[in-house]
């Protein structure tokens, strides 16, 4: 059998992607090599370019190719509001709503003691420095509603309230257009507690 070191290296590289197991990685590798060599070259170049040029915004920590991202540089944004999210994907989701015109801080993770991820690993000191710069008046905690996301929001909220800042949390409840009999009990319970 011919030497397939390069093919195996490609499969192992693809397995590094979240949710991609050995079978999926092999399927992708075989597809690229058998049916889309041009796509494989394009993918390789795009990955190389992104890995070498994309960095973190010096203010909000999101991905950018500049020292300061376009959102932080936008003078039309409300600088008195700072929305804390876990990932750039979460920031993008909030942006797509067009309901928020403030600034962001991207944690690039969440507290998870079981995985060895503590406050230093997600840049909490940088967040605290940014939030207490005298410009920010409200911090909106938009971490996910998982156990780790809730713990992260709690730690951040307590620390920022102790520094005299107004801290709010994203509301949660029954999704628009849903029927109560099909909504999980935890969501209904939170909707009742957070009713207005």
Phi, psi and omega in degrees: 000142183292155177293127182237034180302317181294320178295316179296321178297321178295316179299314180296324177294317180293330179293343179289343179288145181295136177079005181255115177266186184297317182295315179297318180297317178297317180300315179296315181298313179297320179298310182300316183284329183270323189241345188213062179299323178297318177296324178296317178296317179298316179298315180298316180293318180296318178296316180297316181295314180296317181297329182268337187250336182276132179225190179260139174300136182290344180259311187251348175080007177283178178281140177199167173256359179248173176294320178239131182290166182297324180294312180295329182279346183286111183293344181278352180285148178282106185281355179275350180244135180230117181261123182262121179235164181279321188221162173301329177295322177293319177300316179299320179297316179296318179299320182296339179288337184059020181260354184231129182237019178269199180256175185231161162225124183257117183288333186063035177154195179210158178296133179205083182305326180295332178262005179077022180257112182247187183304322180292327184291336180248014172069039182295325179297320177297320176298313181298319178297316180294316184290335182254027182281001179093346180265323183282131178246338179222134174248124180258118181272112183241038175286163183291160182269045173261171178302316180292320179296319178294317179297319179297314179298320180297312181298313180296314181301313180298316182294320182284325175297322178296337178267007175086015180267152172280125181238128176237163181235145175306140176285157175222152181174203184287127180296146177300137177084003182263162177253135186305323184295342181256359181271140181294153187297324179298319179295318179296318179299315178294324178296321178294315180297318184267018183298157176223000000 
